[in-house]
Amino acid sequence: MKRPSLIVAGAAAVALAAAIPASAQVTMCDALALYGNATANGDCLSLSPTSQNLWVCGLQAAPNDVHLTFNASTPLHLTVRITAPACEGNTQINGTFPGHMTLASTKAICGVAVGPILTRLNAIPQLPSSGKTPGSVVRGAFIVALEHGRTDPSTAQGYIDLATKKYKCP
């Protein structure tokens, strides 16, 4: 026979678990802010133009290709690709930027530990916004990235336009 105190404790644990929402995918505006701030501080070593199908922020090129990817229909995710032996895998990034992102899976991808990469992403500070207009958080980060020579004007403007015109980010 089950003891009443164990039944009550079990029911409370189930209720608590149901009350804590699972981490949702990173919003478009948070992903854009992450890209801007990661580019500004040098974590994003390469940045694809928004004219490409997928928007890619290269975090490491060698010996392993480690990058972030997203677009309007693809949630932000972390990809690891190695050439020898050939292997590629990814995991979705959930939560919020700055500092509150999680990975859908924390298992190593192609032998690469992803926990330290997530820690690095969560440590990226959000730079001050460039004002109170839509997209100012993203704009401010990309202005700093331009000032430091970490991206080109056309690429920066593409991301700023997404934040200000298409997604109306803060």
N, CA, C and O of each residue as an XYZ file, in Angstrom:
680
protein
N       0.836     -1.174      0.000
C       0.000      0.000      0.000
C       0.886      1.244      0.000
O       1.861      1.326      0.747
N       0.533      2.208     -0.848
C       1.320      3.430     -0.941
C       1.008      4.339      0.219
O      -0.127      4.418      0.689
N       2.029      5.016      0.667
C       1.837      5.952      1.770
C       1.306      7.261      1.214
O       1.771      7.709      0.166
N       0.348      7.889      1.882
C      -0.243      9.143      1.404
C       0.797     10.240      1.187
O       0.673     11.031      0.252
N       1.817     10.295      2.036
C       2.805     11.366      1.888
C       3.591     11.220      0.586
O       3.961     12.223     -0.024
N       3.854      9.978      0.150
C       4.557      9.766     -1.103
C       3.673     10.128     -2.292
O       4.163     10.660     -3.288
N       2.377      9.844     -2.195
C       1.455     10.179     -3.275
C       1.369     11.692     -3.432
O       1.388     12.207     -4.550
N       1.273     12.406     -2.302
C       1.191     13.863     -2.337
C       2.492     14.438     -2.898
O       2.453     15.354     -3.720
N       3.635     13.919     -2.471
C       4.924     14.405     -2.954
C       5.061     14.152     -4.454
O       5.557     15.008     -5.187
N       4.626     12.986     -4.909
C       4.694     12.676     -6.338
C       3.803     13.595     -7.150
O       4.199     14.066     -8.217
N       2.606     13.854     -6.655
C       1.680     14.749     -7.357
C       2.238     16.167     -7.400
O       2.087     16.860     -8.405
N       2.877     16.600     -6.329
C       3.468     17.941     -6.298
C       4.609     18.049     -7.309
O       4.755     19.077     -7.970
N       5.409     17.006     -7.432
C       6.516     17.024     -8.395
C       5.988     17.098     -9.822
O       6.542     17.820    -10.651
N       4.919     16.357    -10.116
C       4.326     16.386    -11.450
C       3.757     17.770    -11.738
O       3.929     18.294    -12.839
N       3.082     18.366    -10.759
C       2.512     19.704    -10.944
C       3.611     20.737    -11.159
O       3.468     21.626    -11.999
N       4.707     20.630    -10.407
C       5.815     21.564    -10.555
C       6.456     21.422    -11.931
O       6.763     22.430    -12.568
N       6.664     20.207    -12.399
C       7.258     19.982    -13.715
C       6.367     20.554    -14.812
O       6.870     21.105    -15.791
N       5.076     20.432    -14.664
C       4.150     20.961    -15.665
C       4.146     22.490    -15.659
O       3.878     23.113    -16.686
N       4.441     23.091    -14.513
C       4.417     24.551    -14.393
C       5.676     25.198    -14.956
O       5.666     26.390    -15.264
N       6.758     24.436    -15.096
C       8.003     24.974    -15.626
C       8.005     24.734    -17.127
O       8.110     23.587    -17.563
N       7.891     25.793    -17.930
C       7.828     25.592    -19.372
C       9.169     25.137    -19.938
O      10.233     25.526    -19.456
N       9.091     24.303    -20.971
C      10.308     23.903    -21.664
C      10.864     25.144    -22.354
O      10.115     26.044    -22.735
N      12.154     25.182    -22.506
C      12.791     26.318    -23.148
C      12.341     26.401    -24.602
O      12.430     25.420    -25.340
N      11.866     27.552    -25.007
C      11.414     27.748    -26.382
C      12.593     28.107    -27.271
O      13.636     28.554    -26.795
N      12.411     27.904    -28.570
C      13.477     28.253    -29.500
C      13.778     29.742    -29.400
O      12.915     30.543    -29.042
N      15.008     30.095    -29.720
C      15.449     31.486    -29.680
C      14.624     32.284    -30.691
O      14.446     31.848    -31.828
N      14.125     33.442    -30.284
C      13.331     34.271    -31.197
C      14.218     34.846    -32.298
O      15.442     34.890    -32.174
N      13.581     35.279    -33.361
C      14.304     35.883    -34.475
C      15.107     37.096    -33.987
O      16.268     37.264    -34.362
N      14.493     37.933    -33.159
C      15.181     39.143    -32.682
C      16.366     38.800    -31.785
O      17.411     39.445    -31.868
N      16.215     37.789    -30.927
C      17.344     37.378    -30.092
C      18.465     36.795    -30.941
O      19.639     37.044    -30.669
N      18.116     36.020    -31.967
C      19.144     35.448    -32.847
C      19.894     36.556    -33.591
O      21.116     36.499    -33.728
N      19.167     37.552    -34.064
C      19.814     38.681    -34.735
C      20.716     39.452    -33.771
O      21.817     39.859    -34.140
N      20.250     39.653    -32.539
C      21.059     40.344    -31.530
C      22.302     39.521    -31.190
O      23.388     40.078    -31.028
N      22.151     38.206    -31.081
C      23.298     37.334    -30.825
C      24.319     37.477    -31.947
O      25.509     37.635    -31.674
N      23.885     37.425    -33.191
C      24.804     37.551    -34.317
C      25.529     38.899    -34.286
O      26.743     38.958    -34.480
N      24.797     39.962    -34.047
C      25.415     41.283    -33.997
C      26.447     41.394    -32.899
O      27.557     41.878    -33.124
N      26.085     40.948    -31.714
C      26.995     41.048    -30.573
C      28.167     40.078    -30.698
O      29.287     40.418    -30.317
N      27.928     38.880    -31.224
C      29.019     37.918    -31.428
C      30.001     38.430    -32.487
O      31.206     38.201    -32.386
N      29.479     39.119    -33.493
C      30.357     39.698    -34.516
C      31.142     40.866    -33.925
O      32.343     40.997    -34.164
N      30.469     41.705    -33.163
C      31.123     42.873    -32.571
C      32.264     42.486    -31.635
O      33.302     43.147    -31.624
N      32.084     41.423    -30.849
C      33.138     41.084    -29.891
C      34.141     40.064    -30.428
O      35.068     39.679    -29.715
N      33.968     39.621    -31.680
C      34.946     38.735    -32.294
C      34.667     37.258    -32.154
O      35.467     36.448    -32.622
N      33.564     36.868    -31.529
C      33.233     35.439    -31.444
C      32.750     34.896    -32.780
O      33.018     33.742    -33.114
N      32.057     35.698    -33.528
C      31.604     35.314    -34.860
C      32.725     35.697    -35.826
O      32.881     36.869    -36.171
N      33.500     34.710    -36.258
C      34.682     34.961    -37.076
C      34.345     35.223    -38.539
O      35.092     35.899    -39.246
N      33.222     34.686    -38.983
C      32.745     34.936    -40.343
C      31.224     35.026    -40.283
O      30.586     34.367    -39.462
N      30.659     35.835    -41.149
C      29.224     36.074    -41.137
C      28.723     36.105    -42.570
O      29.192     36.897    -43.389
N      27.762     35.231    -42.864
C      27.233     35.200    -44.230
C      26.298     36.376    -44.447
O      25.674     36.859    -43.502
N      26.199     36.842    -45.694
C      25.238     37.913    -45.973
C      23.809     37.372    -45.875
O      23.577     36.174    -46.039
N      22.877     38.249    -45.610
C      21.477     37.826    -45.477
C      20.864     37.465    -46.821
O      19.741     36.962    -46.865
N      21.567     37.708    -47.909
C      21.075     37.300    -49.233
C      21.206     35.796    -49.431
O      20.597     35.238    -50.344
N      21.995     35.131    -48.587
C      22.112     33.672    -48.669
C      20.890     33.037    -48.018
O      20.214     33.650    -47.191
N      20.624     31.795    -48.408
C      19.478     31.074    -47.875
C      19.562     30.912    -46.359
O      18.592     31.187    -45.652
N      20.707     30.471    -45.861
C      20.916     30.308    -44.423
C      21.879     31.376    -43.936
O      22.853     31.697    -44.617
N      21.611     31.926    -42.762
C      22.445     32.963    -42.174
C      23.386     32.278    -41.192
O      22.949     31.706    -40.193
N      24.677     32.341    -41.484
C      25.681     31.553    -40.775
C      26.682     32.458    -40.079
O      27.200     33.408    -40.665
N      26.942     32.141    -38.818
C      27.966     32.810    -38.018
C      29.018     31.750    -37.697
O      28.767     30.838    -36.909
N      30.192     31.872    -38.308
C      31.262     30.901    -38.088
C      31.976     31.158    -36.775
O      32.531     32.236    -36.559
N      31.960     30.169    -35.905
C      32.614     30.299    -34.597
C      34.035     29.741    -34.609
O      34.898     30.201    -33.861
N      34.266     28.753    -35.460
C      35.580     28.109    -35.537
C      35.685     27.467    -36.906
O      34.735     26.832    -37.365
N      36.813     27.619    -37.561
C      36.983     27.058    -38.904
C      37.856     25.811    -38.915
O      37.620     24.902    -39.710
N      38.847     25.754    -38.056
C      39.748     24.607    -38.071
C      40.142     24.272    -36.636
O      40.255     25.189    -35.823
N      40.351     23.047    -36.297
C      40.264     21.888    -37.175
C      38.815     21.454    -37.455
O      38.574     20.660    -38.365
N      37.875     21.959    -36.696
C      36.470     21.606    -36.899
C      35.679     22.842    -37.292
O      35.903     23.929    -36.760
N      34.752     22.669    -38.225
C      33.850     23.757    -38.610
C      32.726     23.786    -37.574
O      31.928     22.852    -37.487
N      32.671     24.853    -36.801
C      31.622     25.034    -35.794
C      30.935     26.348    -36.106
O      31.578     27.397    -36.155
N      29.633     26.292    -36.315
C      28.931     27.521    -36.674
C      27.482     27.509    -36.191
O      26.913     26.466    -35.871
N      26.911     28.712    -36.151
C      25.499     28.906    -35.846
C      24.776     29.132    -37.166
O      25.343     29.708    -38.095
N      23.541     28.688    -37.253
C      22.754     28.861    -38.466
C      21.307     29.140    -38.092
O      20.780     28.566    -37.139
N      20.661     30.034    -38.857
C      19.212     30.216    -38.782
C      18.764     31.001    -40.002
O      19.588     31.540    -40.741
N      17.487     31.061    -40.204
C      16.862     31.951    -41.169
C      15.385     32.064    -40.790
O      14.988     31.631    -39.708
N      14.586     32.633    -41.657
C      13.179     32.877    -41.329
C      12.416     31.597    -41.012
O      11.458     31.631    -40.239
N      12.817     30.475    -41.590
C      12.086     29.226    -41.358
C      12.892     28.164    -40.621
O      12.367     27.088    -40.334
N      14.147     28.440    -40.310
C      15.018     27.481    -39.629
C      15.427     28.033    -38.277
O      16.081     29.074    -38.212
N      15.050     27.349    -37.178
C      15.436     27.842    -35.861
C      16.959     27.867    -35.682
O      17.687     27.096    -36.308
N      17.413     28.760    -34.825
C      18.834     28.874    -34.514
C      19.361     27.537    -34.016
O      18.782     26.919    -33.122
N      20.459     27.103    -34.604
C      21.078     25.863    -34.155
C      22.593     25.926    -34.296
O      23.139     26.739    -35.042
N      23.245     25.049    -33.562
C      24.696     24.921    -33.556
C      25.055     23.702    -34.392
O      24.522     22.615    -34.171
N      25.955     23.879    -35.350
C      26.383     22.782    -36.219
C      27.877     22.555    -36.047
O      28.661     23.497    -35.934
N      28.250     21.283    -36.029
C      29.659     20.883    -36.020
C      29.874     20.005    -37.247
O      29.104     19.079    -37.503
N      30.924     20.303    -37.998
C      31.246     19.522    -39.193
C      32.742     19.256    -39.184
O      33.546     20.182    -39.063
N      33.114     17.982    -39.312
C      34.527     17.623    -39.413
C      34.728     16.825    -40.700
O      33.797     16.211    -41.221
N      35.956     16.849    -41.194
C      36.219     16.181    -42.474
C      36.803     14.788    -42.308
O      36.539     13.916    -43.136
N      37.588     14.553    -41.263
C      38.196     13.236    -41.108
C      38.054     12.751    -39.667
O      38.670     13.320    -38.766
N      37.273     11.736    -39.439
C      36.368     11.112    -40.402
C      35.166     12.035    -40.656
O      34.804     12.841    -39.799
N      34.573     11.912    -41.805
C      33.456     12.780    -42.184
C      32.309     12.644    -41.185
O      31.821     11.547    -40.912
N      31.898     13.788    -40.653
C      30.822     13.780    -39.662
C      30.205     15.173    -39.609
O      30.907     16.180    -39.704
N      28.903     15.217    -39.459
C      28.205     16.485    -39.284
C      26.988     16.243    -38.392
O      26.297     15.232    -38.517
N      26.746     17.186    -37.497
C      25.576     17.101    -36.638
C      25.231     18.467    -36.097
O      26.028     19.401    -36.185
N      24.037     18.584    -35.535
C      23.633     19.874    -34.981
C      22.660     19.684    -33.838
O      22.114     18.600    -33.634
N      22.457     20.756    -33.099
C      21.477     20.784    -32.025
C      20.856     22.172    -31.977
O      21.536     23.184    -32.148
N      19.562     22.194    -31.742
C      18.844     23.470    -31.679
C      19.234     24.237    -30.426
O      19.497     23.649    -29.377
N      19.268     25.561    -30.551
C      19.526     26.438    -29.412
C      18.197     27.035    -28.984
O      17.447     27.566    -29.803
N      17.919     26.944    -27.702
C      16.674     27.464    -27.133
C      16.989     28.559    -26.137
O      18.151     28.789    -25.805
N      15.951     29.238    -25.656
C      16.122     30.232    -24.609
C      16.178     31.648    -25.133
O      15.587     31.965    -26.165
N      16.896     32.503    -24.409
C      16.960     33.918    -24.760
C      18.391     34.429    -24.710
O      19.221     33.965    -23.928
N      18.645     35.400    -25.572
C      19.912     36.119    -25.561
C      19.645     37.480    -24.933
O      18.629     38.105    -25.237
N      20.532     37.949    -24.067
C      21.828     37.408    -23.690
C      21.765     36.497    -22.467
O      20.961     36.700    -21.558
N      22.627     35.500    -22.470
C      22.938     34.725    -21.280
C      22.013     33.621    -20.841
O      22.288     32.980    -19.827
N      20.926     33.360    -21.550
C      19.980     32.351    -21.068
C      19.630     31.331    -22.136
O      18.476     30.921    -22.262
N      20.628     30.925    -22.902
C      20.386     29.946    -23.952
C      20.733     28.550    -23.465
O      21.607     28.366    -22.617
N      20.032     27.572    -24.018
C      20.265     26.162    -23.713
C      20.355     25.406    -25.028
O      20.005     25.931    -26.085
N      20.820     24.188    -24.954
C      20.899     23.337    -26.133
C      19.855     22.242    -26.022
O      19.610     21.729    -24.931
N      19.238     21.878    -27.135
C      18.268     20.783    -27.137
C      18.949     19.484    -26.725
O      18.337     18.640    -26.070
N      20.207     19.326    -27.105
C      20.994     18.161    -26.702
C      22.394     18.627    -26.320
O      23.017     19.414    -27.031
N      22.866     18.135    -25.205
C      24.209     18.500    -24.758
C      25.226     17.403    -25.077
O      26.378     17.481    -24.649
N      24.806     16.387    -25.823
C      25.733     15.325    -26.223
C      26.753     15.890    -27.194
O      26.453     16.795    -27.973
N      27.954     15.351    -27.138
C      29.005     15.772    -28.070
C      28.538     15.540    -29.503
O      27.850     14.561    -29.793
N      28.916     16.444    -30.387
C      28.605     16.307    -31.807
C      29.910     16.022    -32.530
O      30.842     16.825    -32.490
N      29.970     14.882    -33.184
C      31.183     14.491    -33.922
C      32.420     14.529    -33.020
O      33.517     14.863    -33.468
N      32.228     14.188    -31.764
C      33.329     14.185    -30.811
C      33.665     15.541    -30.227
O      34.592     15.650    -29.424
N      32.930     16.581    -30.612
C      33.190     17.935    -30.110
C      32.219     18.231    -28.969
O      31.003     18.148    -29.142
N      32.762     18.577    -27.806
C      31.930     18.927    -26.654
C      31.216     20.247    -26.940
O      31.862     21.246    -27.257
N      29.891     20.256    -26.829
C      29.125     21.458    -27.141
C      28.844     22.325    -25.913
O      28.489     23.495    -26.053
N      28.997     21.768    -24.723
C      28.778     22.544    -23.493
C      29.645     23.787    -23.411
O      29.132     24.868    -23.122
N      30.963     23.665    -23.660
C      31.818     24.854    -23.624
C      31.444     25.894    -24.690
O      31.628     27.093    -24.476
N      30.928     25.446    -25.818
C      30.505     26.384    -26.864
C      29.296     27.165    -26.373
O      29.219     28.378    -26.566
N      28.349     26.474    -25.736
C      27.179     27.148    -25.176
C      27.599     28.141    -24.093
O      27.076     29.254    -24.040
N      28.525     27.756    -23.244
C      29.026     28.663    -22.207
C      29.603     29.921    -22.849
O      29.357     31.034    -22.383
N      30.366     29.738    -23.911
C      30.950     30.874    -24.634
C      29.856     31.774    -25.215
O      29.953     32.998    -25.125
N      28.826     31.184    -25.804
C      27.727     31.974    -26.369
C      26.977     32.736    -25.284
O      26.616     33.898    -25.474
N      26.745     32.089    -24.156
C      26.030     32.748    -23.057
C      26.847     33.853    -22.399
O      26.292     34.708    -21.708
N      28.159     33.839    -22.608
C      29.020     34.878    -22.027
C      29.111     36.121    -22.911
O      29.677     37.130    -22.491
N      28.566     36.066    -24.118
C      28.625     37.221    -25.021
C      27.745     38.327    -24.453
O      26.546     38.127    -24.259
N      28.326     39.483    -24.188
C      27.525     40.574    -23.624
C      26.695     41.274    -24.698
O      27.079     41.322    -25.866
N      25.574     41.801    -24.289
C      24.775     42.614    -25.201
C      25.240     44.049    -25.089
O      25.227     44.638    -24.008
N      25.646     44.600    -26.203
C      26.106     45.986    -26.243
C      24.919     46.929    -26.108
O      23.785     46.535    -26.382
N      25.158     48.154    -25.696
C      24.055     49.120    -25.590
C      23.400     49.339    -26.946
O      24.055     49.269    -27.986
N      22.102     49.605    -26.921
C      21.379     49.858    -28.166
C      21.780     51.217    -28.729
O      22.410     52.032    -28.055
N      21.396     51.433    -29.986
C      21.743     52.695    -30.634
C      20.595     53.693    -30.563
O      20.578     54.668    -31.314
N      19.658     53.466    -29.690
C      18.535     54.394    -29.548
C      17.256     53.674    -29.183
O      17.290     52.544    -28.697
N      16.141     54.314    -29.412
C      14.856     53.738    -29.039
C      14.040     53.302    -30.256
O      12.875     52.930    -30.114
N      14.632     53.342    -31.436
C      13.911     52.965    -32.643
C      13.940     51.446    -32.824
O      14.793     50.779    -32.238
N      13.025     50.884    -33.623
C      13.045     49.432    -33.862
C      14.409     48.972    -34.355
O      15.034     49.626    -35.190
N      14.857     47.848    -33.833
C      16.122     47.269    -34.244
C      17.355     47.902    -33.645
O      18.470     47.581    -34.056
N      17.185     48.800    -32.678
C      18.340     49.535    -32.156
C      19.344     48.640    -31.436
O      20.536     48.948    -31.425
N      18.890     47.539    -30.833
C      19.822     46.625    -30.167
C      20.725     45.969    -31.212
O      21.941     45.901    -31.032
N      20.130     45.490    -32.298
C      20.903     44.860    -33.368
C      21.764     45.907    -34.069
O      22.942     45.666    -34.334
N      21.189     47.056    -34.367
C      21.926     48.119    -35.054
C      23.163     48.517    -34.249
O      24.252     48.632    -34.811
N      23.009     48.727    -32.951
C      24.139     49.127    -32.115
C      25.272     48.125    -32.169
O      26.439     48.510    -32.239
N      24.942     46.836    -32.137
C      25.985     45.806    -32.176
C      26.688     45.787    -33.528
O      27.911     45.660    -33.593
N      25.923     45.911    -34.601
C      26.553     45.881    -35.923
C      27.356     47.142    -36.208
O      28.331     47.086    -36.957
N      26.977     48.270    -35.635
C      27.791     49.486    -35.773
C      29.160     49.272    -35.123
O      30.186     49.656    -35.684
N      29.166     48.660    -33.943
C      30.438     48.356    -33.271
C      31.245     47.355    -34.109
O      32.460     47.501    -34.244
N      30.578     46.343    -34.671
C      31.274     45.359    -35.509
C      31.928     46.043    -36.707
O      33.056     45.716    -37.075
N      31.220     46.988    -37.312
C      31.784     47.749    -38.433
C      32.981     48.589    -37.992
O      34.005     48.630    -38.673
N      32.843     49.250    -36.855
C      33.935     50.091    -36.344
C      35.195     49.282    -36.091
O      36.305     49.798    -36.219
N      35.026     47.995    -35.727
C      36.173     47.128    -35.440
C      36.615     46.331    -36.664
O      37.519     45.501    -36.568
N      35.983     46.578    -37.815
C      36.363     45.891    -39.040
C      36.028     44.414    -39.046
O      36.710     43.631    -39.708
N      34.982     44.013    -38.318
C      34.645     42.598    -38.201
C      33.564     42.145    -39.171
O      33.219     40.964    -39.209
N      33.034     43.062    -39.943
C      32.090     42.739    -41.009
C      32.130     43.877    -42.016
O      32.749     44.914    -41.777
N      31.477     43.674    -43.121
C      31.447     44.722    -44.145
C      30.107     45.464    -44.079
O      29.139     44.939    -43.529
N      30.045     46.669    -44.631
C      28.818     47.474    -44.543
C      27.577     46.794    -45.125
O      26.490     46.910    -44.559
N      27.725     46.097    -46.231
C      26.579     45.453    -46.869
C      25.999     44.340    -45.991
O      24.782     44.246    -45.829
N      26.861     43.509    -45.434
C      26.395     42.421    -44.562
C      25.748     42.993    -43.315
O      24.669     42.551    -42.920
N      26.388     43.965    -42.690
C      25.818     44.586    -41.484
C      24.454     45.174    -41.793
O      23.508     44.987    -41.029
N      24.345     45.888    -42.917
C      23.071     46.514    -43.266
C      21.979     45.469    -43.499
O      20.815     45.709    -43.179
N      22.342     44.332    -44.044
C      21.362     43.257    -44.241
C      20.744     42.800    -42.934
O      19.528     42.628    -42.844
N      21.578     42.601    -41.916
C      21.071     42.170    -40.606
C      20.307     43.301    -39.915
O      19.291     43.061    -39.262
N      20.792     44.524    -40.060
C      20.089     45.678    -39.477
C      18.704     45.811    -40.124
O      17.718     46.064    -39.431
N      18.631     45.642    -41.437
C      17.338     45.728    -42.124
C      16.370     44.646    -41.648
O      15.180     44.908    -41.473
N      16.878     43.437    -41.439
C      16.005     42.381    -40.915
C      15.423     42.795    -39.565
O      14.233     42.617    -39.304
N      16.285     43.351    -38.712
C      15.854     43.734    -37.362
C      14.912     44.927    -37.378
O      13.958     44.975    -36.601
N      15.166     45.883    -38.247
C      14.378     47.125    -38.211
C      13.135     47.076    -39.091
O      12.078     47.577    -38.706
N      13.257     46.483    -40.250
C      12.159     46.536    -41.210
C      11.290     45.291    -41.220
O      10.063     45.384    -41.256
N      11.926     44.125    -41.190
C      11.146     42.894    -41.317
C      10.589     42.418    -39.983
O       9.407     42.087    -39.896
N      11.423     42.375    -38.934
C      11.007     41.784    -37.663
C      10.687     42.799    -36.574
O      10.179     42.429    -35.516
N      10.976     44.061    -36.816
C      10.669     45.136    -35.842
C      11.174     44.798    -34.444
O      10.435     44.873    -33.462
N      12.440     44.425    -34.379
C      13.065     44.048    -33.110
C      13.241     45.274    -32.207
O      13.252     46.410    -32.681
N      13.378     45.028    -30.914
C      13.621     46.177    -30.000
C      14.979     46.805    -30.233
O      15.337     47.769    -29.557
